[in-house]
Amino acid sequence: MQLPEGAQVVFEVQASPKEVVTFYKDAMQKKGWSVVMQMDMQNNSILNLAKDDMNLVINASADQEGKTMVQLLLQNNK
């Protein structure tokens, strides 16, 4: 599959940042992605995954209203 240099998706969910990162970590590892880095802080969690020439960064940040903004950034390193 030919991808552009990258793609970004941003959305909001009713889950904690850690729950979001755990969901993507489990789902993507089942598809052959490897964890490069994971960082969990009070209101923010970041997960970096890699597979072949692709890199996926998931950034989940909680707001004051209890919602979490999720940013998915897919990069083609080819």
Secondary structure, DSSP 8 states (H G I E B T S, - for coil): ----SEEEEEEEESS-HHHHHHHHHHHHHHTT-EEEEEEE-SSEEEEEEEETTEEEEEEEEE-TTS-EEEEEEEEE--
